[in-house]
Amino acid sequence: MEQMTTTKPAADAPLPYVLVDQQRLDLTVHHTGQLQLSFPSSVWDSELFLVIDLYSAANPVHPAGHVGWWKWPLEIKADVTAEVSKGPDGFAVTFNGVVPLEFWKNPDFSGLDEAVIALHVVLRPVISEAVRFDDILHVYNSPAALEASRVRRQELDNPREAAPSVPWYVWPRQSMVHLVSTNVFERDAVGNFTLTMHRLLRANGIACQLYAGNFDPTLRESISHTCELLTGPSEDDLLIVNFSIFDPWLPRLVDLPCKKILYFHNITPPRFLQVYDAEYANHCADGIAQLKHLGRFDALMANSTSSGRVLQEVASKAQTKKSPREPHFMPSHGPFEEASRLLEKAILALDAQARTTLEVTTNPPIIGAKAWDEIPAEPVNLPAQSTLLLYVGRIAPHKRIEDLFELFDRYRTLNPDAALLVVGGARFEGYGGFLRYLIDNEYAELKDQIHFYESVSDGQLKTLYQRCSAFITMSEHEGFCVPVVEAMAFQKPVFAYADDAVLETLGRSGRVFYAKDFEAIAADVDAVLSNPWIQRLMIEGQCQRLLEVIAQADGRALWRVLEKVMYGARVV
């Protein structure tokens, strides 16, 4: 979708939002559909205007996939009825039955032949016009697409597969679980865990609703926008927040009357990101600052012991602080090292009880072993080389993809018949440009042996794991490393930089390196892949560790924390 400038309000300021009364618009039979848009007082307290954008859901780019936009000034404090209609010349939008004075329709793209149109509801300030709120729902032109959406929601809300565990207590019938995450998308680590937690609860007959600020609109209704949560929970309900980045809704969520659990996925240190994406680095810094809300939760969970230590260090540093004017952090050396000062403020804000009694329960961000046997392998274009070194994960600065290039360059001198496969989506354009520069210049001779796979299905990922010779990661920051677990499941030798969370995931199996001596690592990879007995022993150790991870990820840790929060039972 169109790249838009965003703006962040002052910390803890009331957020403007729009409540939409429909989950989708069905234009497969009728040619018009209506939305009732309602607004909280925070909208009327600000000078904002409303925009509805229409895009191709399959090709959400500007201008090629852009149908048009319609602007409505919010001058009258009242709900707004928006009507979307389609005719021979394309789509049109009216507000309260009136054609807006300001609108634009793409003369080169009507969208009439598209199966699904994305309807983007946006609030912008009159002065800056930066995005203050956005939400997306789908407009369906195709009965087949509409039915496919219904089937996907049905599968999500009514899981058929057996859950890996069951609670040993009766869940209170009147209590509903509200699961919230900043983003919920499949094939994203946090999103996948949120979805598997939802399946565990639903499979055990526990009422559960998903919420996110960003999610696939195909699943709308099964997933609701976070703003819909603000008036929903009762005192008997439970809120579980999956926290991994700054969440603008968090100050409102901690004020809800229900019981609350925070599951911490860790936050990428801003220093890794500041050069490539200043705004995202600031989001990470602001996420760190939001740790001041720890004391508002009834229980804390983390995806690994190392992530749990981050939360415990927040408490211990608060306990040993000298004074608000004498921070005990290292001096700041750049504009984005402000994260340290923000974290100091967060620590000072924790109440005394939270500092002294902070308890964090660890549970891997996996619930149940992924049923790879039930996923058919799908074809994927693979290079002809006999040795394939595989990386799976985000293409992000802290993952150190450039170090993979350096290692592969050294390894190729030992084994010319090799290729490097890099699987993952690129979030940071600046970092992507840096990697392209390296391939075009520093490693131009390896250009035909380094292959990127940005978007793959589970079936294609299965093929990549099956066909690779080894899994390698140079990542210098993880909360937990799910691809390492996947590589162990496919019985592939794992080589990894000794980040704390990766060490914990591997549990003294695989092969880790504490220094990035690329010649030594390349020689070790070659020695392992050239000696079947070394591979066999490594894989045996990994298989044993995999069984331990699966045992830890059966959901029982979550059941124990839920028992503690709902009934006051002691976590053992």
C-alpha positions, 0 to 999 in steps of 0.5 A: 500500500502507499507509503505514508508518513506517520506521526506519533503523539505525545506519550500516553496521550489519548489516541484518535480512532474510528470504529467501523460497524462492518467487517467487510463490504459485499458487492458481489450482488448489490453495487453499494455498501454502507459503513457507519463510522463513529468517533471518540472524543479524542477525534473531536479534541483534535483538528483531523480529517477523514480519508477513505482510500481504495486499493487493489488488495492483490497489488497495493502499490501507488499509483498502479494499484490505487483506485482513488481517495475521498476526503471528508472534513470532520467539522460536525461532531457526529457519526458519519455514514460512508457509502461505497458504490461501483458503476461502469466507470469504477468506484465512488465514495460518498459521506452522509449522501454527499460527494466530497469536494476533494477526491481523486480517481485513478484514470488508469485503474478502475479496480472493477476487475479486482476480486478484492479491494482494500478499503483504507480508513485514515485519520490525518491532522489538518496541518501535517497530514501525517497518519494518526490512525488507519484501519483496513477492511475488504470490499469483495467483488468476487463470490469465490474470494468472499467464500475463501475469506469465510473459510479462513475465518472458520478455520481460525475460530474453530481449530480441528487439530488436537491441542498439545495440552489441556488445563487441569482446572475448569476455566471460569465460564464468564471469563473471556481471553483477549489476545492483543499484538501490535501486528498479527500476520502468518509467517511472522514469529510474534504473529504465529505465536499469537495465533497458536496461543489463540488455537490452544485456547479455542481448542480447549473451549475457552472464549478468545478474541484476537486484536491487532493494529495491523493484520490481514483484513481477510481475517477481519472479525476473527481479528479485530482492530485494537481500538475495539478492545478499549470498551470490551473487557469486563473485570472477569476477563483476561488480557494477554499482551504480546509485546515486542515493539512500541505499542501506542495502545498500551497506555490505554490497555493497562487501564482496562479493568480486567486481569492482565498478562504481558508476554515479552518477545524482547525488543531490538536494541535501537543501535542496530537500526539507527543508521538504516531506519531512524523512525523504527529505531525510535519505535524500539526506543519508545518500546523500551520506555514502555517497560514502565508499565510492567507493574500494571500487569498481574503476571509476566512471561518471556520467550526465553530466559535471556528475554526474561533477564531483560525484564528482571534487569529493569527491576534490579536497576530500579532497585539499585539506582542512585538518584534520578539525576545520576543515571547508571547507564553508559553515556549516550553517544548519539541521537538514537542512544536516547533509548538508554535514557528512556529506559532509565525513566521507565525503571524509575517509574516502576513501583516499589512492589514490582521492583522487589517481587518481579517474577517472569515465567519463560515459555518458548514462542511456540505451542506444539511442534509444527506438523511439517509432515502434513505440509506438502513440499512445494517446488522452489527454484534452487541453484545447481550447487551441491552444497546449500547453506541456508539462512531463514529470518528477517532481512534486518541489520541485527541479523548481520546478513553482511556477515553471511556474505563474508563467511560464504566468501571464505567458505567458497575458497574451500568448497567452490560447489556451494551456494548461499540461500537467504530466506526472509522479508526485507523491512529496511530499505536502507539496509537492503540497499547496503546489501545490494551494494555489497553484492554488486561491488564487494562480492560481485564474483559471488553474485550468481551463488547468493540467492534471495527468497523474499516470500515463500509458502510453508511448502516452499520453506519445507523444500528449502530446509529439506534440500539445504546442507546446513543452517547458518545464522550470524544474528547478534540479537534474538529473543528466541530463534524459531528458524533454529528449531525448524532446522533442528526438526529437519535434522540439519546441522546448525551453525550460529553466532553465540547470541544469548537467546540462540545459545539457549535455543540450541542448549549446547547442541549444534555449533556456536562461535563466540568470535566472528573469525570467518576463516575459522568458521568457514573451515569448521563448516567445511570440516563438519560437512565433510565428515559424516560422523561429526554431522551425525553426532551434531544432529543427535545432540540437536534432536535431543535438544529439539525434544526438550524444546517441544516439551517446554512448548506444550502450553503447560507454562501458559496454563500455569500462569493463567491459573495463577492470575485467575485463581491466585495459584502459585506457579510451580 
